[in-house]
């Protein structure tokens, strides 16, 4: 039984990493935000990834918390 421990652990680790990468990709997917409720909307995404966000109203200002970490580029006013 001891000889299967290494390959079994490696397979379990590989499966865990695969599931984690699928979960991160789902979080980084494009999404829509309802901005009629005046609350803060946070977007979490993996490093060096992008996300497209659509909103249900015209935006006037977009604020980025730390421009060294992220930037925002409006493609339209929505």
PDB file as gemmi writes it, atoms N, CA and C in Angstrom:
CRYST1    1.000    1.000    1.000  90.00  90.00  90.00 P 1                      
ATOM      1  N   UNK A   1       0.821  -1.192   0.000  1.00  0.00           N  
ATOM      2  CA  UNK A   1       0.000   0.000   0.000  1.00  0.00           C  
ATOM      3  C   UNK A   1       0.863   1.253   0.000  1.00  0.00           C  
ATOM      4  N   UNK A   2       2.054   1.154   0.609  1.00  0.00           N  
ATOM      5  CA  UNK A   2       2.934   2.302   0.722  1.00  0.00           C  
ATOM      6  C   UNK A   2       3.424   2.774  -0.648  1.00  0.00           C  
ATOM      7  N   UNK A   3       3.578   1.863  -1.613  1.00  0.00           N  
ATOM      8  CA  UNK A   3       4.107   2.256  -2.919  1.00  0.00           C  
ATOM      9  C   UNK A   3       3.097   3.075  -3.732  1.00  0.00           C  
ATOM     10  N   UNK A   4       1.824   3.049  -3.400  1.00  0.00           N  
ATOM     11  CA  UNK A   4       0.822   3.831  -4.119  1.00  0.00           C  
ATOM     12  C   UNK A   4       0.633   5.230  -3.537  1.00  0.00           C  
ATOM     13  N   UNK A   5       1.211   5.489  -2.395  1.00  0.00           N  
ATOM     14  CA  UNK A   5       0.983   6.758  -1.714  1.00  0.00           C  
ATOM     15  C   UNK A   5       1.484   7.942  -2.538  1.00  0.00           C  
ATOM     16  N   UNK A   6       2.671   7.867  -3.130  1.00  0.00           N  
ATOM     17  CA  UNK A   6       3.233   8.968  -3.923  1.00  0.00           C  
ATOM     18  C   UNK A   6       2.407   9.278  -5.163  1.00  0.00           C  
ATOM     19  N   UNK A   7       2.136   8.277  -6.016  1.00  0.00           N  
ATOM     20  CA  UNK A   7       1.326   8.545  -7.207  1.00  0.00           C  
ATOM     21  C   UNK A   7      -0.100   8.980  -6.877  1.00  0.00           C  
ATOM     22  N   UNK A   8      -0.660   8.420  -5.811  1.00  0.00           N  
ATOM     23  CA  UNK A   8      -2.012   8.799  -5.410  1.00  0.00           C  
ATOM     24  C   UNK A   8      -2.046  10.250  -4.940  1.00  0.00           C  
ATOM     25  N   UNK A   9      -1.056  10.651  -4.174  1.00  0.00           N  
ATOM     26  CA  UNK A   9      -0.986  12.040  -3.710  1.00  0.00           C  
ATOM     27  C   UNK A   9      -0.784  12.988  -4.884  1.00  0.00           C  
ATOM     28  N   UNK A  10       0.036  12.597  -5.849  1.00  0.00           N  
ATOM     29  CA  UNK A  10       0.266  13.436  -7.028  1.00  0.00           C  
ATOM     30  C   UNK A  10      -1.016  13.585  -7.844  1.00  0.00           C  
ATOM     31  N   UNK A  11      -1.764  12.508  -7.985  1.00  0.00           N  
ATOM     32  CA  UNK A  11      -3.025  12.569  -8.726  1.00  0.00           C  
ATOM     33  C   UNK A  11      -4.043  13.447  -8.006  1.00  0.00           C  
ATOM     34  N   UNK A  12      -4.106  13.330  -6.688  1.00  0.00           N  
ATOM     35  CA  UNK A  12      -5.026  14.160  -5.913  1.00  0.00           C  
ATOM     36  C   UNK A  12      -4.654  15.631  -6.027  1.00  0.00           C  
ATOM     37  N   UNK A  13      -3.372  15.936  -5.989  1.00  0.00           N  
ATOM     38  CA  UNK A  13      -2.912  17.317  -6.132  1.00  0.00           C  
ATOM     39  C   UNK A  13      -3.240  17.855  -7.523  1.00  0.00           C  
ATOM     40  N   UNK A  14      -3.042  17.048  -8.545  1.00  0.00           N  
ATOM     41  CA  UNK A  14      -3.347  17.473  -9.916  1.00  0.00           C  
ATOM     42  C   UNK A  14      -4.837  17.759 -10.083  1.00  0.00           C  
ATOM     43  N   UNK A  15      -5.678  16.911  -9.512  1.00  0.00           N  
ATOM     44  CA  UNK A  15      -7.127  17.138  -9.586  1.00  0.00           C  
ATOM     45  C   UNK A  15      -7.520  18.409  -8.849  1.00  0.00           C  
ATOM     46  N   UNK A  16      -6.923  18.642  -7.696  1.00  0.00           N  
ATOM     47  CA  UNK A  16      -7.216  19.855  -6.929  1.00  0.00           C  
ATOM     48  C   UNK A  16      -6.820  21.102  -7.701  1.00  0.00           C  
ATOM     49  N   UNK A  17      -5.659  21.080  -8.322  1.00  0.00           N  
ATOM     50  CA  UNK A  17      -5.197  22.235  -9.096  1.00  0.00           C  
ATOM     51  C   UNK A  17      -6.101  22.482 -10.303  1.00  0.00           C  
ATOM     52  N   UNK A  18      -6.569  21.409 -10.931  1.00  0.00           N  
ATOM     53  CA  UNK A  18      -7.456  21.556 -12.080  1.00  0.00           C  
ATOM     54  C   UNK A  18      -8.780  22.188 -11.656  1.00  0.00           C  
ATOM     55  N   UNK A  19      -9.341  21.733 -10.546  1.00  0.00           N  
ATOM     56  CA  UNK A  19     -10.589  22.305 -10.058  1.00  0.00           C  
ATOM     57  C   UNK A  19     -10.411  23.757  -9.651  1.00  0.00           C  
ATOM     58  N   UNK A  20      -9.287  24.097  -9.059  1.00  0.00           N  
ATOM     59  CA  UNK A  20      -9.012  25.474  -8.668  1.00  0.00           C  
ATOM     60  C   UNK A  20      -8.921  26.370  -9.894  1.00  0.00           C  
ATOM     61  N   UNK A  21      -8.271  25.909 -10.951  1.00  0.00           N  
ATOM     62  CA  UNK A  21      -8.147  26.731 -12.154  1.00  0.00           C  
ATOM     63  C   UNK A  21      -9.498  26.924 -12.822  1.00  0.00           C  
ATOM     64  N   UNK A  22     -10.367  25.938 -12.793  1.00  0.00           N  
ATOM     65  CA  UNK A  22     -11.714  26.085 -13.351  1.00  0.00           C  
ATOM     66  C   UNK A  22     -12.493  27.101 -12.537  1.00  0.00           C  
ATOM     67  N   UNK A  23     -12.376  27.061 -11.216  1.00  0.00           N  
ATOM     68  CA  UNK A  23     -13.068  27.996 -10.342  1.00  0.00           C  
ATOM     69  C   UNK A  23     -12.586  29.422 -10.586  1.00  0.00           C  
ATOM     70  N   UNK A  24     -11.285  29.632 -10.736  1.00  0.00           N  
ATOM     71  CA  UNK A  24     -10.752  30.971 -10.992  1.00  0.00           C  
ATOM     72  C   UNK A  24     -11.209  31.493 -12.342  1.00  0.00           C  
ATOM     73  N   UNK A  25     -11.288  30.645 -13.337  1.00  0.00           N  
ATOM     74  CA  UNK A  25     -11.754  31.079 -14.651  1.00  0.00           C  
ATOM     75  C   UNK A  25     -13.214  31.499 -14.592  1.00  0.00           C  
ATOM     76  N   UNK A  26     -14.005  30.825 -13.789  1.00  0.00           N  
ATOM     77  CA  UNK A  26     -15.410  31.205 -13.665  1.00  0.00           C  
ATOM     78  C   UNK A  26     -15.555  32.570 -13.012  1.00  0.00           C  
ATOM     79  N   UNK A  27     -14.707  32.878 -12.025  1.00  0.00           N  
ATOM     80  CA  UNK A  27     -14.773  34.185 -11.378  1.00  0.00           C  
ATOM     81  C   UNK A  27     -14.341  35.299 -12.313  1.00  0.00           C  
ATOM     82  N   UNK A  28     -13.469  35.022 -13.236  1.00  0.00           N  
ATOM     83  CA  UNK A  28     -12.962  36.054 -14.133  1.00  0.00           C  
ATOM     84  C   UNK A  28     -13.832  36.233 -15.372  1.00  0.00           C  
ATOM     85  N   UNK A  29     -14.908  35.481 -15.487  1.00  0.00           N  
ATOM     86  CA  UNK A  29     -15.766  35.577 -16.659  1.00  0.00           C  
ATOM     87  C   UNK A  29     -16.456  36.932 -16.715  1.00  0.00           C  
ATOM     88  N   UNK A  30     -16.887  37.311 -17.912  1.00  0.00           N  
ATOM     89  CA  UNK A  30     -17.602  38.563 -18.091  1.00  0.00           C  
ATOM     90  C   UNK A  30     -18.884  38.534 -17.270  1.00  0.00           C  
ATOM     91  N   UNK A  31     -19.298  39.726 -16.785  1.00  0.00           N  
ATOM     92  CA  UNK A  31     -20.481  39.753 -15.945  1.00  0.00           C  
ATOM     93  C   UNK A  31     -21.205  41.074 -16.061  1.00  0.00           C  
ATOM     94  N   UNK A  32     -22.435  41.105 -15.566  1.00  0.00           N  
ATOM     95  CA  UNK A  32     -23.257  42.308 -15.564  1.00  0.00           C  
ATOM     96  C   UNK A  32     -23.477  42.733 -14.120  1.00  0.00           C  
ATOM     97  N   UNK A  33     -23.474  44.041 -13.895  1.00  0.00           N  
ATOM     98  CA  UNK A  33     -23.676  44.578 -12.555  1.00  0.00           C  
ATOM     99  C   UNK A  33     -24.840  45.554 -12.587  1.00  0.00           C  
ATOM    100  N   UNK A  34     -25.752  45.415 -11.632  1.00  0.00           N  
ATOM    101  CA  UNK A  34     -26.871  46.342 -11.475  1.00  0.00           C  
ATOM    102  C   UNK A  34     -26.392  47.496 -10.605  1.00  0.00           C  
ATOM    103  N   UNK A  35     -26.235  48.677 -11.200  1.00  0.00           N  
ATOM    104  CA  UNK A  35     -25.708  49.823 -10.460  1.00  0.00           C  
ATOM    105  C   UNK A  35     -26.810  50.719  -9.908  1.00  0.00           C  
ATOM    106  N   UNK A  36     -28.070  50.272  -9.973  1.00  0.00           N  
ATOM    107  CA  UNK A  36     -29.151  51.077  -9.405  1.00  0.00           C  
ATOM    108  C   UNK A  36     -29.073  51.104  -7.880  1.00  0.00           C  
ATOM    109  N   UNK A  37     -28.441  50.111  -7.282  1.00  0.00           N  
ATOM    110  CA  UNK A  37     -28.204  50.083  -5.841  1.00  0.00           C  
ATOM    111  C   UNK A  37     -26.849  50.741  -5.581  1.00  0.00           C  
ATOM    112  N   UNK A  38     -26.818  51.854  -4.847  1.00  0.00           N  
ATOM    113  CA  UNK A  38     -25.549  52.587  -4.649  1.00  0.00           C  
ATOM    114  C   UNK A  38     -24.613  51.906  -3.652  1.00  0.00           C  
ATOM    115  N   UNK A  39     -24.081  50.784  -4.035  1.00  0.00           N  
ATOM    116  CA  UNK A  39     -23.141  50.083  -3.167  1.00  0.00           C  
ATOM    117  C   UNK A  39     -21.839  49.868  -3.924  1.00  0.00           C  
ATOM    118  N   UNK A  40     -20.821  49.463  -3.212  1.00  0.00           N  
ATOM    119  CA  UNK A  40     -19.520  49.196  -3.822  1.00  0.00           C  
ATOM    120  C   UNK A  40     -19.575  47.829  -4.494  1.00  0.00           C  
ATOM    121  N   UNK A  41     -19.078  47.760  -5.705  1.00  0.00           N  
ATOM    122  CA  UNK A  41     -19.003  46.495  -6.429  1.00  0.00           C  
ATOM    123  C   UNK A  41     -17.536  46.150  -6.606  1.00  0.00           C  
ATOM    124  N   UNK A  42     -17.127  45.032  -6.050  1.00  0.00           N  
ATOM    125  CA  UNK A  42     -15.736  44.603  -6.162  1.00  0.00           C  
ATOM    126  C   UNK A  42     -15.625  43.513  -7.213  1.00  0.00           C  
ATOM    127  N   UNK A  43     -14.530  43.543  -7.935  1.00  0.00           N  
ATOM    128  CA  UNK A  43     -14.262  42.536  -8.953  1.00  0.00           C  
ATOM    129  C   UNK A  43     -12.938  41.883  -8.600  1.00  0.00           C  
ATOM    130  N   UNK A  44     -12.948  40.583  -8.386  1.00  0.00           N  
ATOM    131  CA  UNK A  44     -11.736  39.835  -8.077  1.00  0.00           C  
ATOM    132  C   UNK A  44     -11.385  38.979  -9.283  1.00  0.00           C  
ATOM    133  N   UNK A  45     -10.134  39.048  -9.713  1.00  0.00           N  
ATOM    134  CA  UNK A  45      -9.696  38.239 -10.827  1.00  0.00           C  
ATOM    135  C   UNK A  45      -8.233  37.886 -10.658  1.00  0.00           C  
ATOM    136  N   UNK A  46      -7.807  36.798 -11.277  1.00  0.00           N  
ATOM    137  CA  UNK A  46      -6.407  36.385 -11.163  1.00  0.00           C  
ATOM    138  C   UNK A  46      -5.468  37.400 -11.799  1.00  0.00           C  
ATOM    139  N   UNK A  47      -4.232  37.398 -11.350  1.00  0.00           N  
ATOM    140  CA  UNK A  47      -3.231  38.320 -11.877  1.00  0.00           C  
ATOM    141  C   UNK A  47      -3.071  38.138 -13.383  1.00  0.00           C  
ATOM    142  N   UNK A  48      -2.906  39.243 -14.083  1.00  0.00           N  
ATOM    143  CA  UNK A  48      -2.706  39.282 -15.538  1.00  0.00           C  
ATOM    144  C   UNK A  48      -3.916  38.792 -16.319  1.00  0.00           C  
ATOM    145  N   UNK A  49      -5.092  38.891 -15.747  1.00  0.00           N  
ATOM    146  CA  UNK A  49      -6.324  38.519 -16.431  1.00  0.00           C  
ATOM    147  C   UNK A  49      -7.172  39.771 -16.637  1.00  0.00           C  
ATOM    148  N   UNK A  50      -8.148  39.680 -17.509  1.00  0.00           N  
ATOM    149  CA  UNK A  50      -9.050  40.802 -17.734  1.00  0.00           C  
ATOM    150  C   UNK A  50     -10.485  40.339 -17.573  1.00  0.00           C  
ATOM    151  N   UNK A  51     -11.372  41.287 -17.395  1.00  0.00           N  
ATOM    152  CA  UNK A  51     -12.789  40.989 -17.269  1.00  0.00           C  
ATOM    153  C   UNK A  51     -13.564  42.133 -17.910  1.00  0.00           C  
ATOM    154  N   UNK A  52     -14.640  41.800 -18.593  1.00  0.00           N  
ATOM    155  CA  UNK A  52     -15.530  42.801 -19.161  1.00  0.00           C  
ATOM    156  C   UNK A  52     -16.769  42.860 -18.293  1.00  0.00           C  
ATOM    157  N   UNK A  53     -17.122  44.057 -17.872  1.00  0.00           N  
ATOM    158  CA  UNK A  53     -18.280  44.255 -17.008  1.00  0.00           C  
ATOM    159  C   UNK A  53     -19.266  45.151 -17.732  1.00  0.00           C  
ATOM    160  N   UNK A  54     -20.513  44.722 -17.795  1.00  0.00           N  
ATOM    161  CA  UNK A  54     -21.578  45.541 -18.352  1.00  0.00           C  
ATOM    162  C   UNK A  54     -22.447  46.020 -17.209  1.00  0.00           C  
ATOM    163  N   UNK A  55     -22.900  47.269 -17.295  1.00  0.00           N  
ATOM    164  CA  UNK A  55     -23.766  47.827 -16.263  1.00  0.00           C  
ATOM    165  C   UNK A  55     -25.080  48.247 -16.900  1.00  0.00           C  
ATOM    166  N   UNK A  56     -26.110  48.415 -16.072  1.00  0.00           N  
ATOM    167  CA  UNK A  56     -27.441  48.714 -16.573  1.00  0.00           C  
ATOM    168  C   UNK A  56     -27.742  50.211 -16.613  1.00  0.00           C  
ATOM    169  N   UNK A  57     -26.747  51.063 -16.468  1.00  0.00           N  
ATOM    170  CA  UNK A  57     -26.951  52.512 -16.495  1.00  0.00           C  
ATOM    171  C   UNK A  57     -25.700  53.177 -17.048  1.00  0.00           C  
ATOM    172  N   UNK A  58     -25.825  54.453 -17.399  1.00  0.00           N  
ATOM    173  CA  UNK A  58     -24.678  55.208 -17.884  1.00  0.00           C  
ATOM    174  C   UNK A  58     -23.766  55.542 -16.713  1.00  0.00           C  
ATOM    175  N   UNK A  59     -22.466  55.345 -16.894  1.00  0.00           N  
ATOM    176  CA  UNK A  59     -21.501  55.628 -15.834  1.00  0.00           C  
ATOM    177  C   UNK A  59     -20.866  56.990 -16.045  1.00  0.00           C  
ATOM    178  N   UNK A  60     -20.616  57.677 -14.938  1.00  0.00           N  
ATOM    179  CA  UNK A  60     -19.913  58.949 -15.005  1.00  0.00           C  
ATOM    180  C   UNK A  60     -18.468  58.808 -14.579  1.00  0.00           C  
ATOM    181  N   UNK A  61     -18.215  58.083 -13.504  1.00  0.00           N  
ATOM    182  CA  UNK A  61     -16.868  57.915 -12.961  1.00  0.00           C  
ATOM    183  C   UNK A  61     -16.591  56.442 -12.698  1.00  0.00           C  
ATOM    184  N   UNK A  62     -15.345  56.064 -12.938  1.00  0.00           N  
ATOM    185  CA  UNK A  62     -14.860  54.732 -12.578  1.00  0.00           C  
ATOM    186  C   UNK A  62     -13.647  54.942 -11.693  1.00  0.00           C  
ATOM    187  N   UNK A  63     -13.646  54.324 -10.536  1.00  0.00           N  
ATOM    188  CA  UNK A  63     -12.551  54.491  -9.584  1.00  0.00           C  
ATOM    189  C   UNK A  63     -11.812  53.166  -9.449  1.00  0.00           C  
ATOM    190  N   UNK A  64     -10.500  53.230  -9.567  1.00  0.00           N  
ATOM    191  CA  UNK A  64      -9.641  52.063  -9.355  1.00  0.00           C  
ATOM    192  C   UNK A  64      -8.896  52.297  -8.057  1.00  0.00           C  
ATOM    193  N   UNK A  65      -8.978  51.342  -7.141  1.00  0.00           N  
ATOM    194  CA  UNK A  65      -8.373  51.500  -5.823  1.00  0.00           C  
ATOM    195  C   UNK A  65      -6.871  51.711  -5.854  1.00  0.00           C  
ATOM    196  N   UNK A  66      -6.153  50.991  -6.663  1.00  0.00           N  
ATOM    197  CA  UNK A  66      -4.700  51.117  -6.746  1.00  0.00           C  
ATOM    198  C   UNK A  66      -4.281  50.928  -8.195  1.00  0.00           C  
ATOM    199  N   UNK A  67      -3.910  52.018  -8.854  1.00  0.00           N  
ATOM    200  CA  UNK A  67      -3.576  51.949 -10.281  1.00  0.00           C  
ATOM    201  C   UNK A  67      -2.301  51.171 -10.561  1.00  0.00           C  
ATOM    202  N   UNK A  68      -1.524  50.839  -9.524  1.00  0.00           N  
ATOM    203  CA  UNK A  68      -0.350  49.986  -9.708  1.00  0.00           C  
ATOM    204  C   UNK A  68      -0.761  48.527  -9.881  1.00  0.00           C  
ATOM    205  N   UNK A  69      -1.953  48.195  -9.413  1.00  0.00           N  
ATOM    206  CA  UNK A  69      -2.438  46.821  -9.464  1.00  0.00           C  
ATOM    207  C   UNK A  69      -3.399  46.604 -10.628  1.00  0.00           C  
ATOM    208  N   UNK A  70      -4.277  47.570 -10.880  1.00  0.00           N  
ATOM    209  CA  UNK A  70      -5.304  47.392 -11.912  1.00  0.00           C  
ATOM    210  C   UNK A  70      -5.611  48.718 -12.585  1.00  0.00           C  
ATOM    211  N   UNK A  71      -6.206  48.631 -13.756  1.00  0.00           N  
ATOM    212  CA  UNK A  71      -6.687  49.828 -14.426  1.00  0.00           C  
ATOM    213  C   UNK A  71      -8.040  49.524 -15.057  1.00  0.00           C  
ATOM    214  N   UNK A  72      -8.764  50.576 -15.389  1.00  0.00           N  
ATOM    215  CA  UNK A  72     -10.078  50.435 -16.009  1.00  0.00           C  
ATOM    216  C   UNK A  72     -10.083  51.222 -17.301  1.00  0.00           C  
ATOM    217  N   UNK A  73     -10.620  50.620 -18.327  1.00  0.00           N  
ATOM    218  CA  UNK A  73     -10.708  51.276 -19.627  1.00  0.00           C  
ATOM    219  C   UNK A  73     -12.139  51.156 -20.125  1.00  0.00           C  
ATOM    220  N   UNK A  74     -12.938  52.225 -19.974  1.00  0.00           N  
ATOM    221  CA  UNK A  74     -14.322  52.148 -20.459  1.00  0.00           C  
ATOM    222  C   UNK A  74     -14.354  52.054 -21.980  1.00  0.00           C  
ATOM    223  N   UNK A  75     -15.098  51.088 -22.484  1.00  0.00           N  
ATOM    224  CA  UNK A  75     -15.234  50.916 -23.927  1.00  0.00           C  
ATOM    225  C   UNK A  75     -16.431  51.714 -24.443  1.00  0.00           C  
ATOM    226  N   UNK A  76     -17.452  51.853 -23.598  1.00  0.00           N  
ATOM    227  CA  UNK A  76     -18.617  52.687 -23.877  1.00  0.00           C  
ATOM    228  C   UNK A  76     -19.009  53.335 -22.566  1.00  0.00           C  
ATOM    229  N   UNK A  77     -20.082  54.114 -22.553  1.00  0.00           N  
ATOM    230  CA  UNK A  77     -20.540  54.706 -21.296  1.00  0.00           C  
ATOM    231  C   UNK A  77     -21.439  53.759 -20.520  1.00  0.00           C  
ATOM    232  N   UNK A  78     -21.587  52.513 -20.972  1.00  0.00           N  
ATOM    233  CA  UNK A  78     -22.387  51.510 -20.272  1.00  0.00           C  
ATOM    234  C   UNK A  78     -21.520  50.314 -19.984  1.00  0.00           C  
TER     235      UNK A  78                                                      
END                                                                             
